[in-house]
Amino acid sequence: MDIDRRRLVVLSALSGAVPVAGLAAPASAATLSTLGVDATTLGVRAGGGAEQTNMLQAAIDQTAGARVPLVLGSGDYRVGSLHLPTGTQIIGVRGATKLVFIGGASMLVARGTDNVTLAGLVFDGAGKPLPEGGALVQVVQAKSFRMIDCEVRRSTRNGIALEAVEGAITGTVVSGAEDAAIFARDSQGLTIQNNIVRGAGNNGILVWRGTKGDDGTLVIDNRIEDVAAKRGGSGQYGNAINVFRANNVIVRGNRIKGAAFTGVRGNAASNLQVTGNTISDVGEVAIYSEFGFEGVVIANNTIDGAALGISVTNFNEGGRLAVVQGNLIRNLKNKRPAGTDPNDAAGVGIAVEADASVSGNVIENAPTAGINLGWGKYLRDVSVVGNVVRTAGYGISVSVAEGAGTAVIAGNLIAAASRGAIVGMDFAKAVTGDLVKEPSRFAQLQISGNRVR
């Protein structure tokens, strides 16, 4: 069926139409005509139990070719796999326009396409099987992709998978994805903002690259809750946000509650910024920067409930250069989740190893140590200044093992450290008394001006 252009009021930009598409009440036919093409005029109708794949695909192709939006009214549309050409714009009634998956490799695929917008749509995977590594919504090599005010439910693999995508996912809810909620690979300028992730089976939001390099994805102002690790492992799964080999990524202002392993995990991710997040009830490390990275800023985060608050580690793998500043960390647990090395530390507020500044942090209730510096010989050029540690085992523990490097520990306030305010360690073993009483014992340590009570 041809599109009658005389019946359309074509918008100069879709963004002006999105608030109307989000109205709680179903839009009238007259309102729909101001947004784009009413899908019913192209033979696509909700309900009735009939499969709509072919009719909806034809409607998508026609409207995308004409560069006008396709408007779907309230109701259920039973569909298999749909392919989105360049220029696709599909608008629904937020919370009421539901595409229900009947099976296939994925529900939506946009491959090598530009200027695709999905707004106000519910994508319900209905628990139908998807291939290993698949997703309900897949977007590959796309520019100017937009997913706005949508919902992705009940995917048996990933909820949304993006590869080499420039664009944004905003205001979208992803619930019940059995693998990752949002999996972004090799992004080209991606923003993941103001979304809700609930009940992901293995990971929340993943930002990965095939090889280490510039990425620049923004993961900001999202709410992530109840991320499990159904596949087990020792940290590959169970992460609310995981950045892997992707440089120059910003993770800011997210609310994370309940993750089997980590709140924010940076792995071989250089120039990572983790700022202003609120993280509670995670099984392992609240904020982790590990393996071969250079440069991380971890600042102004609030952490309540984890085995470790902040860990900046793996100097043995080239992990170095960090600022850890202004974080509030409390209620650490002296137990790590199953699957991790039982010899690994727990109950520690902040742990760093190399080329790092730790300042202005407040740590309370750390049963092992408030701040831990180095591990064996892996300690170099660490400054720990102006922190407050309250109610800890060791206030500050510092490696004095053979080969350990330089640290400055100055101007900190340490209260109620039951096993000593500042204590020298050989790996996990305390090998000194309280160094506050003998600050010059080790030439590589400068200990001064600390207040202990």
C-alpha positions in Angstrom: 0.0 0.0 0.0 1.4 3.4 -0.9 1.7 6.2 1.6 -0.6 9.1 0.9 1.6 12.1 1.7 -1.4 14.4 1.8 -2.6 12.7 4.9 0.6 13.4 6.8 2.0 16.2 8.8 5.6 15.4 8.6 7.7 16.5 11.5 11.1 18.2 11.0 12.4 16.3 14.0 11.1 13.2 15.8 12.1 14.6 19.2 9.2 17.0 19.2 6.8 14.0 18.9 8.2 11.9 21.6 6.3 13.6 24.6 3.0 13.0 22.7 3.9 9.4 22.2 4.4 9.0 25.9 0.8 10.0 26.8 -0.8 7.7 29.4 -4.1 7.6 27.4 -4.3 6.1 23.9 -3.8 8.7 21.2 -6.7 9.6 19.0 -6.5 9.0 15.2 -6.2 12.8 14.7 -3.2 12.9 17.0 -1.6 10.0 15.4 -1.7 11.7 12.0 0.3 14.6 13.4 3.1 12.2 14.4 3.5 10.2 11.2 1.8 7.3 9.5 -0.9 5.5 11.5 0.1 1.8 11.1 -3.6 0.8 10.8 -3.7 2.5 7.4 -1.0 0.1 6.3 -2.8 -3.0 7.5 -1.1 -3.4 10.9 -3.5 -3.8 13.8 -2.9 -4.8 17.4 -4.6 -7.7 19.1 -6.5 -10.6 17.7 -3.7 -13.1 18.1 -2.6 -13.0 14.5 1.1 -12.8 13.7 2.0 -9.3 12.3 5.6 -9.9 11.2 5.2 -9.5 7.5 2.7 -6.6 7.6 4.8 -4.7 10.2 7.9 -5.3 8.2 6.3 -3.9 5.0 5.1 -0.9 7.0 8.5 -0.3 8.4 10.1 -0.5 4.9 7.6 1.9 3.4 7.8 4.6 6.1 11.6 4.3 6.4 11.9 4.8 2.7 9.6 7.8 2.8 11.6 9.2 5.9 8.4 9.5 8.0 7.6 8.0 11.4 5.5 4.9 11.7 3.0 5.1 14.6 1.8 2.0 16.4 -1.3 2.4 18.7 -1.9 0.6 22.0 -2.1 -3.2 22.1 -0.1 -6.3 21.4 1.7 -7.1 18.1 2.9 -10.7 17.7 6.1 -10.6 15.7 9.2 -12.7 14.8 12.4 -11.1 13.4 12.1 -7.6 12.1 14.9 -5.7 10.2 15.2 -2.0 10.4 16.5 -0.1 7.4 18.1 3.3 7.4 15.6 6.0 8.4 13.3 3.8 10.5 11.3 5.7 13.1 8.8 3.8 15.1 6.7 5.5 17.8 4.4 3.8 20.2 2.3 4.7 23.3 4.7 4.3 26.2 3.8 1.3 28.2 0.9 0.3 26.0 2.4 -0.6 22.6 3.8 -4.0 23.0 5.7 -6.1 20.5 5.5 -9.8 21.7 8.2 -12.1 20.3 7.1 -15.4 18.8 10.6 -16.7 18.0 13.7 -16.2 15.8 17.3 -15.1 16.0 16.2 -11.7 17.5 13.1 -9.5 17.5 14.7 -6.4 16.0 17.9 -6.1 13.9 19.4 -2.9 12.6 22.6 -3.7 10.7 24.6 -1.0 8.8 21.8 1.5 9.1 21.6 5.1 10.2 19.1 7.4 11.8 17.0 4.7 13.5 14.7 5.8 16.3 12.6 3.6 18.6 10.3 5.5 21.0 7.6 4.4 23.5 7.7 0.7 22.7 7.6 -2.4 24.8 9.7 -5.4 23.5 8.6 -8.5 25.2 10.8 -11.6 24.6 8.1 -13.8 26.2 10.9 -16.2 27.3 11.4 -17.5 23.7 14.9 -19.0 23.1 17.6 -16.9 21.5 21.0 -18.1 20.2 24.1 -17.9 22.4 25.4 -14.3 22.5 22.1 -13.1 21.0 19.8 -10.3 22.1 16.2 -9.3 21.7 17.3 -6.0 20.1 20.5 -6.0 18.0 22.1 -3.0 16.4 25.3 -3.3 14.4 27.4 -0.6 12.7 24.8 2.1 13.1 25.1 5.9 13.4 22.6 8.2 15.1 20.7 5.3 16.7 18.1 6.4 19.3 16.1 4.3 21.8 13.9 6.5 23.9 11.4 5.6 26.6 11.2 1.9 25.7 11.0 -1.3 27.7 12.7 -4.6 27.0 11.4 -7.6 28.9 12.1 -11.3 29.4 15.0 -11.9 27.0 16.5 -15.3 27.3 19.9 -13.8 26.3 21.0 -10.2 26.3 18.3 -7.5 26.3 20.0 -5.0 24.0 23.2 -5.7 22.1 25.1 -2.9 20.3 28.2 -3.2 18.1 30.0 -0.2 16.6 27.1 2.1 17.4 26.9 5.8 17.7 23.8 7.0 19.5 21.9 6.9 22.7 19.7 4.7 24.8 17.7 6.8 27.3 14.7 6.4 29.6 14.5 2.7 28.8 13.7 -0.2 31.2 15.4 -3.5 30.7 14.1 -6.2 33.0 14.6 -10.0 33.3 17.4 -10.4 30.7 19.0 -13.7 31.4 22.5 -12.6 30.3 23.3 -8.8 30.1 20.7 -6.1 30.1 22.7 -3.8 27.7 25.9 -5.1 26.0 27.8 -2.5 24.0 30.9 -3.5 21.9 33.3 -1.2 20.0 31.1 1.8 20.5 31.6 4.9 18.3 30.1 7.6 20.6 27.5 6.0 22.7 25.4 7.4 25.6 23.6 5.1 28.0 21.6 7.4 30.3 18.7 7.5 32.7 17.8 3.8 32.1 16.5 1.2 34.6 18.0 -2.3 34.7 16.3 -4.9 36.9 16.9 -8.5 37.5 19.7 -9.2 35.0 20.9 -12.8 35.1 24.6 -12.2 34.6 25.5 -8.6 34.0 23.9 -5.2 33.9 25.6 -2.8 31.5 28.7 -4.0 29.6 31.0 -1.6 27.7 33.6 -3.7 25.9 36.0 -3.5 23.0 37.6 -6.4 21.0 41.0 -4.7 21.3 42.0 -2.0 23.8 41.4 1.5 22.5 39.4 4.8 22.7 35.7 4.3 23.4 34.3 7.3 25.3 30.9 5.8 26.1 29.0 7.7 28.8 27.2 5.5 31.3 25.3 8.1 33.4 22.3 8.4 35.8 21.1 4.9 35.4 19.4 2.8 38.1 20.7 -0.9 38.3 19.2 -3.4 40.7 19.6 -7.1 41.5 22.3 -8.3 39.1 22.9 -12.1 39.5 25.8 -14.3 38.4 23.9 -17.3 37.2 26.9 -18.5 35.2 29.1 -18.5 38.3 32.7 -17.6 37.8 35.0 -15.4 39.8 33.9 -12.0 38.6 33.2 -12.4 34.9 29.5 -12.2 35.7 27.5 -10.5 38.4 28.7 -6.9 37.6 26.3 -4.0 37.5 28.6 -2.1 35.1 31.7 -3.6 33.5 34.1 -1.7 31.3 36.6 -3.9 29.4 39.4 -2.6 27.3 37.4 0.5 26.6 39.4 3.7 27.3 38.0 7.2 28.2 34.7 5.9 29.5 32.7 7.9 32.1 30.5 6.2 34.7 28.7 8.8 36.6 25.7 9.3 38.8 24.4 5.7 38.7 22.4 4.1 41.5 23.4 0.5 42.0 21.7 -1.8 44.5 22.3 -5.5 44.7 25.0 -7.1 42.5 26.5 -10.6 43.0 30.0 -9.3 42.4 30.9 -5.7 41.5 29.1 -2.4 41.2 31.5 -0.8 38.7 34.3 -3.0 37.3 37.0 -1.5 35.0 39.2 -4.2 33.4 42.2 -3.0 31.3 40.2 0.3 30.9 42.5 3.4 30.9 41.4 7.0 31.7 38.2 5.6 33.3 36.2 8.0 35.4 33.9 6.6 38.1 32.3 9.5 39.9 29.2 10.3 42.0 27.7 6.8 42.0 25.8 5.3 44.9 26.4 1.6 45.4 25.0 -0.7 48.1 24.8 -4.4 48.8 27.4 -5.9 46.4 29.0 -9.2 47.0 32.6 -8.4 46.1 34.2 -5.0 45.2 32.0 -2.0 44.9 34.4 -0.2 42.5 37.2 -2.2 40.8 40.0 -1.0 38.5 42.1 -4.0 37.6 44.7 -5.5 35.2 46.5 -3.5 32.4 45.1 0.1 32.8 46.8 3.5 33.1 44.7 6.1 34.7 41.5 6.0 36.8 39.6 8.6 38.7 37.3 7.3 41.5 35.8 10.2 43.2 32.7 11.3 45.3 31.1 7.9 45.3 29.0 6.5 48.2 29.4 2.8 49.1 27.5 1.0 51.7 27.9 -2.8 51.9 30.6 -4.7 50.0 33.5 -7.0 50.7 35.9 -4.3 49.5 35.0 -0.7 48.8 37.5 0.4 46.2 40.3 -1.7 44.7 42.9 -0.4 42.3 45.1 -3.4 41.7 47.2 -5.6 39.4 50.4 -3.5 39.3 52.0 -6.8 38.3 49.9 -6.6 35.1 50.7 -2.9 34.5 47.7 -1.4 36.4 48.8 2.0 37.6 48.0 5.7 38.0 44.9 6.5 40.1 43.1 9.3 42.0 40.8 8.0 44.8 39.2 11.1 46.3 36.2 12.1 48.4 34.5 8.8 48.6 32.3 7.7 51.5 32.7 4.0 52.3 31.1 2.0 55.1 29.9 -1.4 56.4 32.4 -3.6 54.7 31.9 -7.4 54.9 34.7 -9.8 55.8 33.6 -12.4 53.2 33.9 -12.7 49.4 31.4 -14.5 47.2 31.8 -18.1 46.2 34.1 -18.7 43.3 36.7 -16.2 44.3 40.1 -17.0 45.7 39.6 -17.6 49.5 43.0 -16.0 50.1 42.0 -12.7 48.5 41.3 -9.8 50.8 37.9 -8.8 52.2 36.7 -6.3 54.7 38.9 -3.5 53.2 37.7 0.1 52.5 40.3 1.1 49.9 43.2 -0.8 48.4 45.7 0.7 45.9 49.2 -0.4 44.6 50.9 2.0 42.3 51.2 5.7 41.4 48.1 6.7 43.3 46.7 9.5 45.4 44.2 8.6 48.1 42.8 11.7 49.8 39.7 13.1 51.5 37.9 9.7 51.9 35.8 8.7 54.9 35.8 5.0 55.8 33.8 3.4 58.6 33.4 -0.2 59.7 36.2 -2.0 57.8 36.9 -5.2 59.7 40.2 -5.9 58.0 41.7 -2.5 57.1 40.4 1.0 56.3 43.1 1.5 53.7 45.5 -1.1 52.3 48.6 0.0 50.4 50.4 -2.5 48.2 50.7 -6.3 48.1 54.1 -7.9 48.6 56.6 -6.1 46.4 53.8 -4.4 44.4 53.8 -0.9 45.9 55.1 2.3 44.3 54.6 6.0 44.8 51.4 6.1 46.8 50.2 9.2 48.7 47.6 8.7 51.5 46.7 12.1 52.9 43.8 13.6 54.8 41.5 10.6 55.1 39.3 9.6 58.0 39.2 6.0 59.1 36.8 4.9 61.8 36.3 1.5 63.4 38.6 -0.8 61.5 40.9 -3.7 62.1 44.1 -2.0 60.8 43.5 1.7 60.2 46.1 1.7 57.4 48.1 -1.3 56.3 51.2 -0.8 54.1 53.4 -3.4 52.5 57.0 -3.5 53.9 57.8 -6.7 52.1 61.2 -6.9 50.3 61.1 -4.8 47.1 58.1 -2.7 48.2 58.3 1.0 47.1 57.6 4.4 48.5 54.5 5.6 50.3 53.5 8.9 52.1 51.0 8.5 54.9 50.3 11.9 56.4 47.6 13.9 58.1 45.0 11.1 58.4 42.6 10.7 61.3 42.3 7.2 62.5 39.9 6.2 65.2 39.1 2.9 66.9 41.5 0.7 64.9 41.6 -2.4 67.0 44.8 -3.9 65.5 46.8 -0.8 65.1 46.6 2.6 63.3 49.4 2.1 60.7 50.9 -1.4 60.4 53.5 -2.9 58.1 52.5 -6.0 56.2 54.2 -8.9 54.3 51.3 -9.9 52.0 48.5 -10.7 54.5 50.7 -11.0 57.5 51.3 -8.1 59.9 55.1 -7.9 60.6 55.4 -4.7 62.6 53.8 -3.0 65.5 52.0 0.3 65.2 54.3 2.4 62.9 52.8 5.6 64.3 55.1 4.9 67.3 58.2 4.3 65.1 57.5 6.4 61.9 61.1 6.3 60.7 61.6 2.6 60.8 61.3 2.1 57.0 63.2 4.5 54.7 60.7 4.1 51.9 57.8 5.3 54.1 57.1 8.8 55.2 54.7 8.7 58.2 53.8 12.0 59.8 51.1 14.2 61.2 48.5 11.4 61.7 46.0 11.8 64.5 45.1 8.5 66.3 42.5 8.0 68.9 
